[in-house]
Amino acid sequence: MLTVVYVFAVGQDSIYNRLMVTVASHIVHTTEVNRSKFITYLVPISEYEGLQSALKAEHPKANHVVYALRYFNEFGQIVENASDDGEPKGCAGVPALNVLRGEALINCAVLIVRYFGGIKLGTGGMARAYALAVKEVLKEAKLVPYEKEIVYIFSTNYNEVDKTLYRLKHLGLVNYERDFGVDKVVWRLVGSEKKIEQFKEEGL
């Protein structure tokens, strides 16, 4: 198994950041190359944890579950990771990762379930097949411009909860946690900086 981790520091105001895109929701696409079947899952990074194990359980007869991912960490650095999951070194995870890089995708992961079709692809053919699988799923995906995410913590009275939920839903801010205290509700909201600023400006 090959696991590669890269970390890059990227300035928040760089042109590279402004051109980045991410995936709006998970998508699945199947590609066949010389009888081998590649089932490709493209997911937001928030849905990645535990997914490889789940796919292995769902596809017990599959030969490999390869993955590649890219995301921003809390320090504004790009973290990349890839695994060949038993395929020849450098012939699966890295080709998949290179497609994500080339399309400037961030905060997402791609996992590829491979069923061997009986015809050997060779190392070059295998690398091309995994890259093709990612390119094909991207054709089906809804990609959106990447927006920097921040954490915003605030509190409301209990009689303001329903109104707050309505406003969050209206702005598409769905990633939040609540702590119900004695007389206040404390919210921990994670979302795009632009939407959270809009939420704060509108007030309750």
C-alpha positions as CSV (number, residue, x, y, z in Angstrom):
1,M,0.0,0.0,0.0
2,L,1.2,3.5,-0.9
3,T,0.3,6.4,1.2
4,V,1.5,9.9,0.3
5,V,0.9,13.0,2.3
6,Y,1.8,16.5,1.1
7,V,1.2,19.8,2.9
8,F,1.4,23.1,1.1
9,A,1.1,26.6,2.5
10,V,-1.2,28.7,0.4
11,G,-1.7,32.4,0.9
12,Q,-5.4,33.2,1.5
13,D,-5.4,35.9,-1.1
14,S,-3.6,33.9,-3.8
15,I,-5.1,33.6,-7.3
16,Y,-4.9,29.9,-6.9
17,N,-7.3,29.9,-4.0
18,R,-9.8,32.0,-5.9
19,L,-9.9,29.5,-8.8
20,M,-10.4,26.5,-6.7
21,V,-13.6,24.4,-6.8
22,T,-15.1,21.8,-4.6
23,V,-17.9,19.2,-4.9
24,A,-21.4,20.2,-3.8
25,S,-22.6,16.6,-3.0
26,H,-21.4,13.0,-3.4
27,I,-21.6,11.4,-6.8
28,V,-20.9,7.8,-8.0
29,H,-19.9,6.8,-11.5
30,T,-18.8,3.5,-13.0
31,T,-16.1,3.2,-15.7
32,E,-15.0,0.0,-17.5
33,V,-11.6,-0.5,-19.0
34,N,-10.7,-3.9,-20.5
35,R,-13.4,-5.7,-18.5
36,S,-12.1,-4.2,-15.2
37,K,-14.8,-2.1,-13.4
38,F,-14.0,1.1,-11.6
39,I,-16.7,2.4,-9.3
40,T,-15.7,5.9,-8.4
41,Y,-17.1,7.9,-5.5
42,L,-16.5,11.6,-5.3
43,V,-17.5,13.1,-2.0
44,P,-17.0,16.3,0.1
45,I,-14.2,15.9,2.6
46,S,-16.7,15.9,5.4
47,E,-18.0,12.5,4.2
48,Y,-14.6,10.8,3.7
49,E,-13.9,9.5,7.2
50,G,-14.7,5.8,7.4
51,L,-15.9,5.6,3.8
52,Q,-13.0,3.4,2.6
53,S,-13.8,0.8,5.3
54,A,-17.5,1.0,4.4
55,L,-16.9,0.5,0.7
56,K,-14.7,-2.5,1.5
57,A,-17.5,-4.0,3.5
58,E,-20.0,-3.2,0.7
59,H,-17.8,-4.7,-2.0
60,P,-16.1,-7.7,-0.4
61,K,-15.2,-9.2,-3.8
62,A,-13.5,-6.0,-5.1
63,N,-9.8,-6.2,-5.5
64,H,-8.9,-2.7,-4.3
65,V,-10.4,0.5,-2.9
66,V,-8.0,3.3,-3.9
67,Y,-8.4,6.8,-2.6
68,A,-7.0,10.4,-3.1
69,L,-8.0,13.5,-1.3
70,R,-7.2,17.2,-0.9
71,Y,-8.3,19.6,1.7
72,F,-7.4,22.8,3.6
73,N,-6.3,22.3,7.2
74,E,-6.9,24.8,10.1
75,F,-3.7,26.7,9.2
76,G,-4.8,27.3,5.6
77,Q,-2.4,24.6,4.2
78,I,-3.4,22.2,1.5
79,V,-3.1,18.6,2.7
80,E,-3.0,15.8,0.1
81,N,-3.2,12.1,0.7
82,A,-3.4,9.1,-1.6
83,S,-3.3,5.3,-1.4
84,D,-2.8,2.5,-4.0
85,D,-4.4,-0.1,-1.6
86,G,-2.3,-2.9,-3.0
87,E,-2.1,-1.8,-6.6
88,P,1.5,-1.4,-8.0
89,K,3.2,1.5,-6.4
90,G,2.3,4.9,-8.0
91,C,-0.2,3.4,-10.4
92,A,-3.5,4.2,-8.7
93,G,-3.7,6.8,-5.9
94,V,-1.3,9.3,-7.3
95,P,-2.9,9.3,-10.9
96,A,-6.2,9.9,-9.2
97,L,-4.7,12.7,-7.0
98,N,-3.1,14.3,-10.1
99,V,-6.6,14.7,-11.7
100,L,-7.9,16.4,-8.5
101,R,-4.8,18.7,-8.7
102,G,-5.2,19.5,-12.4
103,E,-8.9,20.4,-11.9
104,A,-8.0,22.6,-8.8
105,L,-10.4,20.5,-6.6
106,I,-10.2,21.1,-2.9
107,N,-12.0,19.8,0.3
108,C,-13.0,16.6,-1.4
109,A,-12.0,12.9,-1.7
110,V,-12.3,10.4,-4.5
111,L,-12.5,6.6,-3.8
112,I,-12.3,4.0,-6.5
113,V,-13.5,0.4,-6.1
114,R,-11.9,-1.8,-8.6
115,Y,-13.2,-5.2,-9.8
116,F,-10.5,-7.0,-11.8
117,G,-11.9,-8.2,-15.2
118,G,-9.3,-10.8,-16.0
119,I,-7.2,-8.7,-18.4
120,K,-4.0,-7.2,-17.0
121,L,-3.7,-3.5,-17.8
122,G,0.1,-3.0,-17.1
123,T,1.4,-0.2,-15.0
124,G,0.9,2.5,-17.6
125,G,-2.6,1.2,-18.5
126,M,-3.6,1.0,-14.9
127,A,-2.5,4.6,-14.2
128,R,-4.5,5.8,-17.2
129,A,-7.5,3.8,-16.1
130,Y,-7.6,5.3,-12.6
131,A,-7.1,8.8,-14.0
132,L,-9.9,8.1,-16.5
133,A,-12.2,6.9,-13.7
134,V,-11.8,10.2,-11.8
135,K,-12.2,12.3,-15.0
136,E,-15.4,10.5,-15.8
137,V,-17.0,11.0,-12.3
138,L,-16.1,14.7,-12.5
139,K,-18.2,15.0,-15.7
140,E,-21.2,14.0,-13.6
141,A,-20.4,16.1,-10.6
142,K,-21.8,19.4,-9.6
143,L,-18.7,21.6,-8.8
144,V,-19.0,24.9,-7.1
145,P,-16.4,27.6,-6.4
146,Y,-14.5,27.0,-3.2
147,E,-15.2,29.5,-0.4
148,K,-13.1,29.8,2.7
149,E,-14.8,28.4,5.8
150,I,-14.7,29.8,9.3
151,V,-16.1,28.9,12.7
152,Y,-18.6,31.3,14.4
153,I,-19.8,30.8,17.9
154,F,-22.8,32.7,19.2
155,S,-25.8,32.3,21.6
156,T,-29.5,32.8,21.4
157,N,-32.5,32.7,23.7
158,Y,-34.7,29.6,23.5
159,N,-37.5,31.6,21.9
160,E,-35.1,32.5,19.0
161,V,-34.2,28.9,18.1
162,D,-36.8,28.4,15.4
163,K,-36.0,31.8,13.8
164,T,-32.3,31.0,13.8
165,L,-32.8,27.6,12.2
166,Y,-34.9,29.2,9.5
167,R,-32.2,31.8,8.7
168,L,-29.4,29.2,8.7
169,K,-31.4,27.0,6.3
170,H,-32.2,30.0,4.1
171,L,-28.5,30.8,3.8
172,G,-27.5,27.2,3.2
173,L,-25.6,27.0,6.5
174,V,-26.2,23.4,7.7
175,N,-23.0,22.5,9.6
176,Y,-23.7,23.5,13.2
177,E,-23.8,22.1,16.7
178,R,-25.9,23.4,19.7
179,D,-25.3,23.3,23.4
180,F,-28.6,23.8,25.3
181,G,-27.8,25.6,28.6
182,V,-30.0,26.7,31.4
183,D,-31.2,29.9,29.7
184,K,-29.2,30.1,26.5
185,V,-28.5,28.0,23.4
186,V,-24.8,28.2,22.3
187,W,-24.3,27.5,18.6
188,R,-21.0,26.5,16.9
189,L,-21.4,27.2,13.2
190,V,-19.0,26.2,10.4
191,G,-19.5,27.6,6.9
192,S,-18.3,30.0,4.2
193,E,-17.0,33.3,5.5
194,K,-19.2,35.2,3.1
195,K,-22.4,33.5,4.3
196,I,-21.6,33.8,8.0
197,E,-20.8,37.5,7.6
198,Q,-24.2,37.8,6.0
199,F,-25.8,35.9,8.8
200,K,-24.1,38.2,11.4
201,E,-25.1,41.4,9.5
202,E,-28.8,40.5,9.4
203,G,-28.9,39.8,13.1
204,L,-31.8,38.1,14.9
